[in-house]
Amino acid sequence: MRRCHAGSRQASAGHDYTYLYPGIRKVVQAAGRVIRTLDDRGSVHLIDDRFARPGVLKLLPEWWRVELDDRRTVGPAQEAVPITVHCPGASES
């Protein structure tokens, strides 16, 4: 059914609300496990090419410092683009 309506705006919005937004929320929640106190700092590595897409990058929190690593991985995840997210504690923001 998605193929049938792939060009329609409605199908895209349905996909975003069903998969993209909940997925981004879960990634942000998981990254939040790195930061537990005001003094904590941490890094999260997102190893999926979808996170390098401009539409997805703009959904990540503004306070994340995102670094795209242009090097490609070797092995089964040939298309992976490692992304490092530095999550500063509240004292650094």
Contacts in CASP RR format, 6 or more apart in sequence:
PFRMAT RR
TARGET T0000
AUTHOR 0000-0000-0000
METHOD contacts of the structure
MODEL  1
MRRCHAGSRQASAGHDYTYLYPGIRKVVQAAGRVIRTLDDRGSVHLIDDR
FARPGVLKLLPEWWRVELDDRRTVGPAQEAVPITVHCPGASES
2 11 0 8 1.000
2 15 0 8 1.000
5 11 0 8 1.000
20 56 0 8 1.000
20 59 0 8 1.000
21 59 0 8 1.000
24 56 0 8 1.000
24 59 0 8 1.000
24 60 0 8 1.000
27 46 0 8 1.000
27 51 0 8 1.000
28 60 0 8 1.000
28 61 0 8 1.000
30 44 0 8 1.000
31 44 0 8 1.000
31 64 0 8 1.000
31 85 0 8 1.000
31 87 0 8 1.000
32 87 0 8 1.000
34 40 0 8 1.000
34 42 0 8 1.000
34 43 0 8 1.000
34 44 0 8 1.000
34 87 0 8 1.000
35 41 0 8 1.000
35 42 0 8 1.000
35 87 0 8 1.000
35 89 0 8 1.000
38 89 0 8 1.000
38 90 0 8 1.000
38 91 0 8 1.000
39 89 0 8 1.000
39 91 0 8 1.000
40 89 0 8 1.000
41 86 0 8 1.000
41 87 0 8 1.000
41 88 0 8 1.000
41 89 0 8 1.000
41 92 0 8 1.000
42 86 0 8 1.000
42 87 0 8 1.000
43 84 0 8 1.000
43 85 0 8 1.000
43 86 0 8 1.000
43 87 0 8 1.000
44 84 0 8 1.000
44 85 0 8 1.000
44 87 0 8 1.000
45 82 0 8 1.000
45 83 0 8 1.000
45 84 0 8 1.000
45 85 0 8 1.000
46 82 0 8 1.000
46 83 0 8 1.000
46 85 0 8 1.000
47 73 0 8 1.000
47 77 0 8 1.000
47 80 0 8 1.000
47 81 0 8 1.000
47 82 0 8 1.000
47 83 0 8 1.000
48 80 0 8 1.000
48 81 0 8 1.000
49 79 0 8 1.000
49 80 0 8 1.000
49 81 0 8 1.000
50 56 0 8 1.000
51 57 0 8 1.000
51 60 0 8 1.000
51 81 0 8 1.000
51 83 0 8 1.000
52 68 0 8 1.000
52 81 0 8 1.000
52 83 0 8 1.000
57 66 0 8 1.000
60 66 0 8 1.000
60 85 0 8 1.000
63 87 0 8 1.000
63 88 0 8 1.000
63 93 0 8 1.000
64 85 0 8 1.000
64 86 0 8 1.000
64 87 0 8 1.000
65 85 0 8 1.000
65 86 0 8 1.000
65 88 0 8 1.000
66 83 0 8 1.000
66 84 0 8 1.000
66 85 0 8 1.000
67 83 0 8 1.000
67 84 0 8 1.000
67 85 0 8 1.000
67 86 0 8 1.000
68 81 0 8 1.000
68 83 0 8 1.000
69 81 0 8 1.000
69 82 0 8 1.000
69 83 0 8 1.000
69 84 0 8 1.000
70 81 0 8 1.000
71 82 0 8 1.000
72 78 0 8 1.000
72 79 0 8 1.000
72 80 0 8 1.000
72 81 0 8 1.000
73 80 0 8 1.000
73 82 0 8 1.000
END
